[in-house]
Amino acid sequence: MCNSLVWSCALTGKSSLTFQEAAASEEAARQSLKTFPNALRKPILYLASLTQRKRLNELCDDVFNYVKDRYFIGEEVEVIINGVK
């Protein structure tokens, strides 16, 4: 059963994985989430809750298009002026 392609990643939704592949995918997703800025977690989740989209890729597009040109309280930004940070 562990080597059959019936497993899926609970975090990414990838399917047709072996048990080992699904476990590795879940661990990689957890590690990726650890690098996501804390200051953006609540605003992004709030925006996602407001969208009326049913498909995940459409929801992601809506949220991305909204946040790409905005800054949030607590968000760290890097500024480069004349090549100097």
Secondary structure as the mmCIF struct_conf table of DSSP 4:
data_model
#
loop_
_struct_conf.conf_type_id
_struct_conf.id
_struct_conf.beg_label_comp_id
_struct_conf.beg_label_asym_id
_struct_conf.beg_label_seq_id
_struct_conf.end_label_comp_id
_struct_conf.end_label_asym_id
_struct_conf.end_label_seq_id
TURN_TY1_P TURN_TY1_P1 CYS A 2 ASN A 3
BEND BEND1 SER A 4 LEU A 5
STRN STRN1 TRP A 7 TRP A 7
TURN_TY1_P TURN_TY1_P2 ALA A 10 THR A 12
BEND BEND2 SER A 16 SER A 16
STRN STRN2 LEU A 17 LEU A 17
HELX_RH_AL_P HELX_RH_AL_P1 PHE A 19 LYS A 34
TURN_TY1_P TURN_TY1_P3 THR A 35 THR A 35
BEND BEND3 PHE A 36 PHE A 36
HELX_RH_AL_P HELX_RH_AL_P2 ASN A 38 LEU A 50
BEND BEND4 ARG A 55 ARG A 55
HELX_RH_AL_P HELX_RH_AL_P3 LEU A 56 VAL A 67
TURN_TY1_P TURN_TY1_P4 LYS A 68 ASP A 69
TURN_TY1_P TURN_TY1_P5 ILE A 73 GLY A 74
STRN STRN3 ILE A 81 ILE A 81
TURN_TY1_P TURN_TY1_P6 ASN A 82 GLY A 83
STRN STRN4 VAL A 84 VAL A 84
#
